[in-house]
Amino acid sequence: MLNLKEKNEENKIYKEVESRIISLQKSNRLEDAIDICKSAIDTDPTNAKWHIYLGDIYIQKHRDIYSTKQYIDDAITEYQRALESNISPAVAHYKIAFAFYLKGDLDKALRQINVALKHKDYDAEYYYLKAKILAKKDALTESYELLAKSIKYSHFNNARAHYLSLIINKVLAKDNKKFFSNLRHLVCTILQFPFDINAIKATKERITNLIKFYPTVFRGAYLEKIGAVDSAIDLYIDKIEKAPGFLDLYILLGNAYKMIGKYEEAVDEYRMAIWHDPLNVPAYKCLCQLYEEIAEYDKAAEMYKILIKIQPRFPVLYSNLGYILYMKGEIDEAIQYYQMAINLNPSNDWTSFVSQMLAHIQHEAKQNYDAAISAYQNAQQLNPNDMEVYLNLGSVFYDKGDYASSQMIYRIALEIDPNNSRLHCNLAYLLWGKGEIDEAMKEYKLAIKFDPNYDIAYNNLGVLYLDDLGKVKEAIDCLEDAIKSNPNYALGYYNLGRAMVVCGDKMEAARLYQIALDINKITNEIDPMEIQERLNNLFE
């Protein structure tokens, strides 16, 4: 057993070693700090504090942008060894939880912080960490309650908890009902920031890195703008070799590779950013966009599903995934994700647009007219001045055979926007189909009045003159105006060719049919066999 003098001498040596480790950490001489910790552990392997110090250094080294590898697992190992020694379980479990949080393993992080809180339920940092974990898992209400406890136990030095509370409040209360609560959190964030050491440290670290690498970002952007993308790539690679932990560089490099069509290289860089930070939202978004652009829809869908787990309250992710699934032909699942996006409803205009997307799928892909009508009516309620909704809703009613409802929708829309040429054209087509020729002509002429270059209105009016009224001259005038308005209008050339046949000018008709046939190879407006048959029949 040690006497008092020996014990004092041991404590003195311990404090000298501890002081040396802290000094090396502050000066960022982490390799030397690691060596001293390991030496201390070799001397006294059951001393939990040396394991904690070594774990902390590994965390610091892991977060160092100049580090060439990850050290999270090493840190977790040391914290677990500390648990086996004589140390407060709360401290070790908290540190393990933080390490798992950095690693992106939120479930393990949550289990560890719960254990820590069982041993010490009055620590502000413990509640703050648990609140951050739950916020990432979208348990925002519970997270907000934990932040209140964090603020309670920290008194006047927890700007981070107030700031996160402000963010969560804005998500939970879209109608601004928590104005005064938000104001309080904003004021406390500002006033307490000078006293929150961890907030100052994190902010200083981020600003320092941004300042340090701003010239690289600026020069890279300039090189890309002038077309020297290869030079920008070389610049980014050089900086990554020096600072492999600055994740923005991987995304910039990936974007540069994408610009010159090196998609595999771009994917590798985005994935490197994710390897360093498994919750790196910008990297996942870049991967989603890239896979979508190159039509790798399976991979795009996979990335969107991961993103949704990370950011479950971002409706645009659901709508984007819905579109990807629609492109894959997975219609039912696409409908589900569009519906989830609509349920989140960030704004009336945006939700109205997504409702129209959903309605289009129900109409065109599923032929579910009732579901399409319901979705369009929802869009109409959200944005009653969007004429596109009325046009599409009228078309669905028409396809369903409910002509009265279709006509009513067009009439209602025209009361809101009486000069809308497309509404007049659609209404004319409906009236024409019902045999109301005079009313149809009137509406087509109004469509042309409000849009003198409306090729479809000219064409349809020309066909009406040709087939229903036998007025060939008027038909030719309208059809010539149609192709003047749109020189690549295959249907216009085709119908003008038909009018020329009635006039007896077969040579001109043949020329027009041939033009229609050539244009139709690109536009696919008509069955090409129908054009070819009329062309063949001209000279039989």
C-alpha positions as CSV (number, residue, x, y, z in Angstrom):
1,M,0.0,0.0,0.0
2,L,1.3,3.4,-1.0
3,N,2.2,5.9,1.8
4,L,1.0,9.5,1.7
5,K,4.3,10.8,0.2
6,E,4.3,8.1,-2.6
7,K,0.6,8.8,-3.3
8,N,1.3,12.6,-3.6
9,E,4.2,11.9,-5.9
10,E,2.0,9.6,-8.1
11,N,-0.7,12.3,-8.3
12,K,1.9,14.8,-9.3
13,I,3.2,12.6,-12.1
14,Y,-0.4,11.9,-13.2
15,K,-1.2,15.7,-13.4
16,E,2.0,16.4,-15.3
17,V,1.0,13.7,-17.9
18,E,-2.5,15.0,-18.0
19,S,-1.3,18.6,-18.5
20,R,1.0,17.5,-21.2
21,I,-1.8,15.6,-23.1
22,I,-4.1,18.6,-22.9
23,S,-1.4,21.0,-24.1
24,L,-0.6,18.7,-27.1
25,Q,-4.4,18.6,-27.9
26,K,-4.7,22.3,-27.9
27,S,-1.7,22.7,-30.2
28,N,-3.1,20.0,-32.4
29,R,0.0,17.7,-32.0
30,L,-2.3,14.7,-31.8
31,E,0.2,12.0,-32.7
32,D,2.4,13.0,-29.8
33,A,-0.7,13.1,-27.5
34,I,-1.7,9.6,-28.7
35,D,1.8,8.3,-27.9
36,I,1.7,9.7,-24.4
37,C,-1.7,8.3,-23.8
38,K,-0.7,4.8,-25.0
39,S,2.4,5.0,-22.8
40,A,0.3,5.9,-19.8
41,I,-2.1,3.1,-20.5
42,D,0.8,0.6,-20.8
43,T,1.9,1.8,-17.3
44,D,-1.6,1.8,-15.8
45,P,-4.0,-0.1,-18.1
46,T,-6.9,0.1,-15.5
47,N,-6.9,3.9,-15.3
48,A,-10.1,4.8,-17.1
49,K,-9.1,8.4,-17.6
50,W,-6.3,7.5,-20.0
51,H,-8.7,5.6,-22.1
52,I,-11.1,8.5,-22.1
53,Y,-8.3,10.9,-23.1
54,L,-7.2,8.6,-25.9
55,G,-10.8,8.3,-27.1
56,D,-11.2,12.1,-27.1
57,I,-8.0,12.5,-29.1
58,Y,-9.2,10.0,-31.7
59,I,-12.5,11.9,-32.0
60,Q,-10.5,15.1,-32.4
61,K,-8.3,13.5,-35.0
62,H,-11.3,12.1,-36.8
63,R,-12.8,15.5,-37.1
64,D,-9.5,17.1,-38.3
65,I,-9.9,18.0,-41.9
66,Y,-6.2,17.1,-42.5
67,S,-6.6,13.6,-41.2
68,T,-6.2,10.8,-43.8
69,K,-8.4,8.2,-42.2
70,Q,-11.3,7.7,-39.8
71,Y,-10.8,7.1,-36.1
72,I,-14.4,6.7,-34.8
73,D,-14.1,3.0,-34.2
74,D,-10.8,3.5,-32.3
75,A,-12.5,6.1,-30.1
76,I,-15.4,3.8,-29.4
77,T,-13.0,1.0,-28.4
78,E,-11.2,3.3,-25.9
79,Y,-14.4,4.5,-24.4
80,Q,-15.6,0.9,-24.0
81,R,-12.3,0.0,-22.3
82,A,-12.9,2.9,-19.9
83,L,-16.2,1.4,-19.0
84,E,-14.4,-1.7,-17.9
85,S,-12.4,0.4,-15.5
86,N,-13.3,2.5,-12.5
87,I,-15.1,5.4,-14.1
88,S,-18.5,7.0,-14.0
89,P,-20.7,5.0,-16.5
90,A,-22.5,8.2,-17.5
91,V,-19.4,9.8,-19.0
92,A,-18.3,6.7,-20.9
93,H,-21.8,6.0,-22.3
94,Y,-22.2,9.7,-23.3
95,K,-18.9,9.7,-25.2
96,I,-19.8,6.4,-26.9
97,A,-23.2,7.9,-27.9
98,F,-21.5,10.9,-29.4
99,A,-19.1,8.7,-31.3
100,F,-21.9,6.7,-32.8
101,Y,-23.7,9.9,-33.6
102,L,-20.7,11.1,-35.6
103,K,-20.6,7.7,-37.3
104,G,-24.2,8.1,-38.4
105,D,-25.5,5.1,-36.3
106,L,-28.4,6.9,-34.6
107,D,-30.0,3.8,-33.1
108,K,-26.8,2.8,-31.2
109,A,-26.2,6.4,-30.3
110,L,-29.7,6.7,-28.8
111,R,-29.3,3.5,-26.8
112,Q,-26.0,4.7,-25.3
113,I,-27.3,8.2,-24.4
114,N,-30.3,6.6,-22.7
115,V,-27.9,4.6,-20.5
116,A,-25.9,7.8,-19.7
117,L,-29.1,9.6,-18.6
118,K,-30.1,6.8,-16.3
119,H,-26.8,7.4,-14.4
120,K,-26.9,11.2,-14.7
121,D,-30.3,12.8,-15.5
122,Y,-29.3,16.4,-14.9
123,D,-26.6,17.1,-17.5
124,A,-27.4,19.6,-20.2
125,E,-25.0,18.1,-22.7
126,Y,-26.6,14.7,-22.4
127,Y,-30.0,16.1,-23.1
128,Y,-28.7,18.2,-25.9
129,L,-27.1,15.2,-27.6
130,K,-30.2,13.1,-27.2
131,A,-32.3,15.9,-28.7
132,K,-30.0,16.1,-31.7
133,I,-30.2,12.3,-32.2
134,L,-34.0,12.4,-32.1
135,A,-34.2,15.4,-34.4
136,K,-32.2,13.4,-36.9
137,K,-34.8,10.6,-36.4
138,D,-37.6,13.1,-37.0
139,A,-39.0,12.8,-33.4
140,L,-39.2,16.6,-33.3
141,T,-41.7,17.0,-30.5
142,E,-39.7,14.8,-28.2
143,S,-36.5,16.5,-29.3
144,Y,-38.0,19.9,-28.4
145,E,-39.0,18.7,-24.9
146,L,-35.4,17.4,-24.3
147,L,-34.0,20.7,-25.4
148,A,-36.1,22.4,-22.8
149,K,-34.4,20.2,-20.2
150,S,-31.0,20.9,-21.7
151,I,-31.7,24.6,-21.4
152,K,-32.9,24.2,-17.8
153,Y,-29.8,22.5,-16.6
154,S,-27.3,24.7,-18.5
155,H,-28.7,27.9,-17.2
156,F,-27.2,30.7,-19.4
157,N,-24.6,29.0,-21.6
158,N,-26.5,26.9,-24.1
159,A,-27.0,28.8,-27.3
160,R,-26.9,25.6,-29.3
161,A,-30.0,24.2,-27.5
162,H,-31.9,27.5,-28.1
163,Y,-30.9,27.5,-31.8
164,L,-32.0,23.9,-32.4
165,S,-35.3,24.7,-30.5
166,L,-35.8,27.6,-32.9
167,I,-35.3,25.4,-36.0
168,I,-37.6,22.7,-34.7
169,N,-40.3,25.2,-33.8
170,K,-40.3,26.6,-37.3
171,V,-40.8,23.1,-38.7
172,L,-43.5,22.1,-36.3
173,A,-45.4,25.4,-36.3
174,K,-45.7,26.4,-40.0
175,D,-48.5,28.9,-39.2
176,N,-46.2,31.0,-37.0
177,K,-48.3,30.4,-33.9
178,K,-45.1,30.1,-31.8
179,F,-43.9,33.6,-32.7
180,F,-43.0,34.7,-29.2
181,S,-41.4,31.3,-28.4
182,N,-39.3,31.6,-31.5
183,L,-38.3,35.2,-30.6
184,R,-37.2,34.1,-27.2
185,H,-35.0,31.3,-28.6
186,L,-33.5,33.7,-31.2
187,V,-32.6,36.3,-28.5
188,C,-31.2,33.6,-26.2
189,T,-29.2,32.1,-29.0
190,I,-27.5,35.5,-29.6
191,L,-27.1,36.5,-26.0
192,Q,-25.8,33.1,-24.8
193,F,-23.5,32.4,-27.7
194,P,-20.5,34.2,-26.1
195,F,-20.8,31.9,-23.1
196,D,-21.3,28.6,-25.0
197,I,-17.8,27.3,-25.4
198,N,-18.8,24.4,-27.6
199,A,-20.9,26.7,-29.9
200,I,-17.9,29.1,-30.2
201,K,-15.6,26.2,-31.0
202,A,-17.8,24.7,-33.7
203,T,-18.5,28.1,-35.3
204,K,-14.8,29.1,-35.2
205,E,-13.8,25.8,-36.7
206,R,-16.3,26.1,-39.6
207,I,-15.5,29.7,-40.3
208,T,-11.8,29.0,-40.2
209,N,-12.1,26.2,-42.7
210,L,-14.4,28.3,-45.0
211,I,-11.9,31.2,-45.0
212,K,-9.0,28.8,-45.5
213,F,-10.6,27.1,-48.5
214,Y,-12.5,30.1,-50.0
215,P,-9.7,30.9,-52.5
216,T,-9.8,27.2,-53.7
217,V,-13.6,27.3,-54.1
218,F,-13.5,30.7,-55.9
219,R,-10.7,29.7,-58.2
220,G,-12.3,26.3,-59.0
221,A,-15.5,28.0,-59.9
222,Y,-13.7,30.5,-62.1
223,L,-11.8,27.6,-63.9
224,E,-15.1,25.8,-64.5
225,K,-16.8,28.9,-65.8
226,I,-14.1,29.5,-68.4
227,G,-14.2,25.9,-69.5
228,A,-10.9,24.8,-67.8
229,V,-12.6,22.0,-65.9
230,D,-9.5,19.7,-66.0
231,S,-7.5,22.4,-64.2
232,A,-10.3,22.8,-61.6
233,I,-10.2,19.0,-61.1
234,D,-6.4,19.1,-60.6
235,L,-6.9,21.9,-58.1
236,Y,-9.5,20.1,-56.1
237,I,-7.5,16.8,-56.0
238,D,-4.4,18.7,-54.8
239,K,-6.4,20.3,-51.9
240,I,-8.1,17.0,-51.0
241,E,-4.7,15.3,-50.7
242,K,-3.8,18.1,-48.2
243,A,-7.1,18.2,-46.4
244,P,-9.0,14.9,-46.9
245,G,-11.5,15.7,-44.2
246,F,-12.9,18.9,-45.8
247,L,-15.9,17.3,-47.3
248,D,-17.0,20.2,-49.5
249,L,-14.0,19.5,-51.7
250,Y,-15.3,16.0,-52.6
251,I,-18.6,17.5,-53.7
252,L,-16.9,20.2,-55.8
253,L,-14.7,17.6,-57.4
254,G,-17.7,15.3,-58.1
255,N,-19.5,18.2,-59.7
256,A,-16.5,19.0,-61.9
257,Y,-16.3,15.4,-63.0
258,K,-20.0,15.4,-63.8
259,M,-19.5,18.5,-66.0
260,I,-17.2,16.6,-68.4
261,G,-19.2,13.4,-68.4
262,K,-17.0,11.4,-66.0
263,Y,-20.0,10.0,-64.1
264,E,-18.2,7.1,-62.4
265,E,-15.6,9.4,-61.0
266,A,-18.3,11.8,-59.8
267,V,-20.1,9.0,-58.0
268,D,-16.8,8.0,-56.3
269,E,-16.3,11.5,-55.0
270,Y,-19.8,11.9,-53.7
271,R,-19.5,8.5,-52.0
272,M,-16.2,9.6,-50.4
273,A,-18.0,12.5,-48.8
274,I,-20.7,10.1,-47.5
275,W,-17.9,7.7,-46.2
276,H,-16.5,10.5,-44.1
277,D,-20.0,11.7,-43.0
278,P,-22.8,9.1,-43.4
279,L,-25.4,11.8,-42.9
280,N,-24.0,14.2,-45.6
281,V,-27.2,15.5,-47.2
282,P,-25.5,17.5,-50.0
283,A,-23.6,14.4,-51.2
284,Y,-26.7,12.3,-51.3
285,K,-28.6,15.0,-53.2
286,C,-25.8,15.2,-55.8
287,L,-25.9,11.4,-56.2
288,C,-29.7,11.5,-56.6
289,Q,-29.4,14.2,-59.3
290,L,-26.6,12.5,-61.1
291,Y,-28.4,9.1,-61.2
292,E,-31.5,10.8,-62.4
293,E,-29.7,12.6,-65.2
294,I,-28.1,9.5,-66.5
295,A,-31.4,7.5,-66.1
296,E,-30.0,5.2,-63.5
297,Y,-33.4,5.2,-61.8
298,D,-32.9,2.2,-59.5
299,K,-29.9,3.8,-57.9
300,A,-31.6,7.2,-57.8
301,A,-34.6,5.7,-56.0
302,E,-32.2,4.0,-53.5
303,M,-30.5,7.3,-52.8
304,Y,-33.8,9.2,-52.4
305,K,-35.0,6.6,-49.9
306,I,-31.8,7.1,-47.8
307,L,-32.3,10.9,-48.0
308,I,-35.9,10.6,-46.8
309,K,-34.7,8.7,-43.7
310,I,-32.3,11.5,-43.0
311,Q,-34.7,14.3,-43.8
312,P,-38.2,12.8,-43.5
313,R,-39.9,16.2,-43.4
314,F,-38.7,17.5,-46.8
315,P,-41.6,17.0,-49.2
316,V,-39.6,17.6,-52.3
317,L,-37.7,14.4,-51.7
318,Y,-41.0,12.4,-51.7
319,S,-42.2,14.1,-54.9
320,N,-38.8,13.5,-56.6
321,L,-38.9,9.9,-55.6
322,G,-42.4,9.6,-56.9
323,Y,-41.3,10.9,-60.3
324,I,-38.4,8.4,-60.3
325,L,-40.7,5.5,-59.5
326,Y,-43.1,6.7,-62.2
327,M,-40.3,6.6,-64.7
328,K,-39.4,3.1,-63.6
329,G,-43.0,2.1,-64.2
330,E,-43.7,1.4,-60.5
331,I,-46.9,3.4,-60.6
332,D,-48.6,2.4,-57.4
333,E,-45.5,3.1,-55.3
334,A,-45.1,6.4,-57.2
335,I,-48.6,7.4,-56.2
336,Q,-47.9,6.6,-52.5
337,Y,-44.9,8.9,-52.4
338,Y,-46.7,11.7,-54.2
339,Q,-49.5,11.4,-51.6
340,M,-46.9,11.6,-48.8
341,A,-45.5,14.7,-50.3
342,I,-49.0,16.3,-50.5
343,N,-49.7,15.4,-46.9
344,L,-46.6,17.4,-45.8
345,N,-48.0,20.4,-47.6
346,P,-45.2,23.0,-47.3
347,S,-47.2,25.6,-49.3
348,N,-50.4,25.8,-51.2
349,D,-48.8,26.5,-54.6
350,W,-46.2,23.7,-54.3
351,T,-48.8,21.2,-53.0
352,S,-51.1,22.2,-55.8
353,F,-48.4,21.4,-58.4
354,V,-47.7,18.0,-56.8
355,S,-51.4,17.2,-56.7
356,Q,-51.5,17.9,-60.5
357,M,-48.6,15.5,-61.0
358,L,-50.5,12.8,-59.0
359,A,-53.6,13.5,-61.0
360,H,-51.7,13.2,-64.3
361,I,-50.5,9.7,-63.2
362,Q,-54.0,8.7,-62.2
363,H,-55.4,9.9,-65.5
364,E,-52.7,8.8,-68.0
365,A,-51.1,5.7,-66.3
366,K,-54.0,4.3,-64.3
367,Q,-57.0,5.6,-66.2
368,N,-58.5,6.1,-62.8
369,Y,-60.6,9.1,-63.7
370,D,-62.3,9.6,-60.3
371,A,-58.9,9.6,-58.5
372,A,-57.5,12.0,-61.1
373,I,-60.6,14.3,-60.7
374,S,-60.2,14.2,-56.9
375,A,-56.5,15.2,-57.1
376,Y,-57.2,18.0,-59.6
377,Q,-60.0,19.3,-57.4
378,N,-57.5,19.3,-54.4
379,A,-55.1,21.3,-56.6
380,Q,-57.9,23.7,-57.6
381,Q,-58.8,24.4,-53.9
382,L,-55.1,25.1,-53.1
383,N,-54.5,27.4,-56.0
384,P,-57.9,28.5,-57.6
385,N,-56.2,30.8,-60.1
386,D,-54.1,28.2,-61.8
387,M,-55.6,27.8,-65.2
388,E,-53.6,24.6,-65.9
389,V,-55.7,22.8,-63.2
390,Y,-59.0,23.8,-65.0
391,L,-57.6,22.7,-68.4
392,N,-56.6,19.3,-67.1
393,L,-59.6,18.8,-64.9
394,G,-61.8,19.5,-67.9
395,S,-59.9,17.0,-70.0
396,V,-60.3,14.3,-67.4
397,F,-64.1,14.9,-67.3
398,Y,-64.1,14.8,-71.1
399,D,-62.2,11.5,-71.2
400,K,-64.6,10.1,-68.6
401,G,-67.5,11.0,-70.8
402,D,-68.9,13.6,-68.4
403,Y,-69.2,16.4,-71.0
404,A,-71.5,18.5,-68.9
405,S,-68.9,18.7,-66.0
406,S,-66.1,19.3,-68.5
407,Q,-68.0,22.2,-70.1
408,M,-68.9,23.6,-66.6
409,I,-65.2,23.6,-65.6
410,Y,-64.2,25.5,-68.7
411,R,-66.9,28.0,-68.2
412,I,-65.9,28.6,-64.6
413,A,-62.3,29.0,-65.6
414,L,-63.2,31.5,-68.3
415,E,-65.0,33.7,-65.8
416,I,-61.6,33.9,-64.0
417,D,-59.5,34.3,-67.1
418,P,-61.7,35.2,-70.1
419,N,-58.8,35.8,-72.4
420,N,-57.3,32.4,-72.0
421,S,-56.9,31.0,-75.5
422,R,-56.3,27.4,-74.4
423,L,-59.6,27.4,-72.4
424,H,-61.5,28.7,-75.5
425,C,-59.8,26.0,-77.7
426,N,-60.6,23.2,-75.3
427,L,-64.2,24.4,-74.9
428,A,-64.5,24.6,-78.7
429,Y,-63.3,21.1,-79.2
430,L,-65.9,19.9,-76.6
431,L,-68.7,21.8,-78.3
432,W,-67.6,20.5,-81.7
433,G,-67.8,17.0,-80.4
434,K,-71.3,17.7,-79.2
435,G,-72.3,18.9,-82.6
436,E,-72.7,22.6,-81.6
437,I,-70.8,23.8,-84.7
438,D,-71.6,27.5,-84.5
439,E,-70.6,27.7,-80.8
440,A,-67.4,25.7,-81.5
441,M,-66.5,28.1,-84.3
442,K,-67.1,31.1,-82.0
443,E,-64.8,29.6,-79.4
444,Y,-62.0,28.7,-81.9
445,K,-62.1,32.3,-83.2
446,L,-61.8,33.6,-79.7
447,A,-58.8,31.4,-79.1
448,I,-57.2,32.8,-82.2
449,K,-58.1,36.3,-81.2
450,F,-56.3,36.0,-77.8
451,D,-53.4,34.1,-79.4
452,P,-52.9,34.9,-83.1
453,N,-50.2,32.2,-83.3
454,Y,-52.2,29.3,-81.9
455,D,-51.5,26.5,-84.4
456,I,-53.9,24.0,-82.8
457,A,-56.9,26.4,-82.9
458,Y,-56.1,27.3,-86.6
459,N,-55.9,23.6,-87.5
460,N,-59.0,22.5,-85.7
461,L,-61.0,25.4,-87.2
462,G,-59.7,24.5,-90.6
463,V,-60.8,20.9,-90.2
464,L,-64.2,22.1,-89.0
465,Y,-64.6,24.2,-92.1
466,L,-63.3,21.3,-94.3
467,D,-65.2,18.3,-92.9
468,D,-68.3,19.8,-91.3
469,L,-69.1,22.8,-93.4
470,G,-67.4,22.0,-96.7
471,K,-65.9,25.5,-96.9
472,V,-62.6,24.5,-98.6
473,K,-61.2,28.1,-99.1
474,E,-61.8,29.0,-95.4
475,A,-60.3,25.7,-94.4
476,I,-57.1,26.3,-96.5
477,D,-56.7,29.8,-95.1
478,C,-56.9,28.4,-91.5
479,L,-54.6,25.5,-92.2
480,E,-52.0,27.7,-93.9
481,D,-52.1,29.9,-90.8
482,A,-51.5,26.8,-88.7
483,I,-48.3,25.8,-90.4
484,K,-47.1,29.5,-90.5
485,S,-47.6,29.6,-86.7
486,N,-45.8,26.2,-86.4
487,P,-43.6,25.1,-89.4
488,N,-43.0,21.7,-87.7
489,Y,-46.7,20.9,-87.3
490,A,-47.2,17.6,-89.0
491,L,-51.0,17.5,-88.5
492,G,-51.3,20.9,-90.1
493,Y,-49.5,19.8,-93.3
494,Y,-51.6,16.6,-93.3
495,N,-54.9,18.4,-93.1
496,L,-53.8,21.0,-95.6
497,G,-52.9,18.1,-97.9
498,R,-56.5,16.8,-97.5
499,A,-57.9,20.2,-98.4
500,M,-55.8,20.2,-101.6
501,V,-57.1,16.8,-102.6
502,V,-60.6,18.3,-102.4
503,C,-59.4,21.2,-104.6
504,G,-58.0,18.6,-107.1
505,D,-54.4,19.7,-106.7
506,K,-52.9,16.2,-106.2
507,M,-49.3,17.3,-106.7
508,E,-49.5,19.9,-103.9
509,A,-51.3,17.4,-101.8
510,A,-48.5,14.9,-102.3
511,R,-45.9,17.5,-101.4
512,L,-47.8,18.3,-98.2
513,Y,-48.3,14.7,-97.2
514,Q,-44.6,14.0,-97.7
515,I,-43.7,17.0,-95.4
516,A,-46.1,15.7,-92.8
517,L,-44.6,12.2,-93.1
518,D,-41.0,13.6,-92.6
519,I,-42.0,15.8,-89.6
520,N,-44.0,13.1,-88.0
521,K,-40.9,10.9,-87.7
522,I,-39.8,13.3,-85.0
523,T,-43.1,14.6,-83.5
524,N,-45.2,11.4,-83.7
525,E,-48.5,13.3,-84.0
526,I,-50.2,10.9,-86.4
527,D,-50.2,7.3,-87.3
528,P,-47.6,7.3,-90.2
529,M,-49.5,4.5,-92.0
530,E,-52.5,6.8,-92.3
531,I,-50.4,9.5,-94.0
532,Q,-48.7,6.9,-96.3
533,E,-52.0,5.4,-97.3
534,R,-53.3,8.8,-98.4
535,L,-50.1,9.5,-100.3
536,N,-50.3,6.1,-102.1
537,N,-54.0,6.6,-103.0
538,L,-53.4,10.0,-104.7
539,F,-52.3,8.5,-108.0
540,E,-54.1,5.2,-108.1
